[in-house]
Amino acid sequence: MNVLELFTPILDGKRQELHNVTILEGDALMRVTGIRATIETEDGSRYKVIGRACSLPNCHCDAEITKR
């Protein structure tokens, strides 16, 4: 398992600043759209990481999370 010291995905339309996120499966930093990973936050909450396009043409570097 990998740990991200800082991860800033979107949750319910708002940018989050999450620290010490554990990647349970997948690759949360992969630059593609669709489901990329499952993560766990410091408080034990689990989320799906979904790749999203950013404001640049053909760039998919942003991420959104949804509660699992």
ChimeraX attribute file (.defattr): number of C-alpha atoms within 10 A of each C-alpha:
attribute: neighborCount
match mode: 1-to-1
recipient: residues
	/A:1	8
	/A:2	13
	/A:3	15
	/A:4	15
	/A:5	10
	/A:6	12
	/A:7	18
	/A:8	15
	/A:9	21
	/A:10	18
	/A:11	14
	/A:12	9
	/A:13	9
	/A:14	10
	/A:15	13
	/A:16	15
	/A:17	10
	/A:18	14
	/A:19	14
	/A:20	14
	/A:21	20
	/A:22	19
	/A:23	20
	/A:24	17
	/A:25	14
	/A:26	15
	/A:27	15
	/A:28	24
	/A:29	15
	/A:30	15
	/A:31	16
	/A:32	17
	/A:33	16
	/A:34	14
	/A:35	18
	/A:36	19
	/A:37	19
	/A:38	21
	/A:39	26
	/A:40	18
	/A:41	17
	/A:42	11
	/A:43	7
	/A:44	10
	/A:45	11
	/A:46	19
	/A:47	19
	/A:48	21
	/A:49	26
	/A:50	20
	/A:51	23
	/A:52	19
	/A:53	16
	/A:54	12
	/A:55	10
	/A:56	8
	/A:57	7
	/A:58	8
	/A:59	13
	/A:60	17
	/A:61	16
	/A:62	19
	/A:63	27
	/A:64	21
	/A:65	22
	/A:66	14
	/A:67	11
	/A:68	11
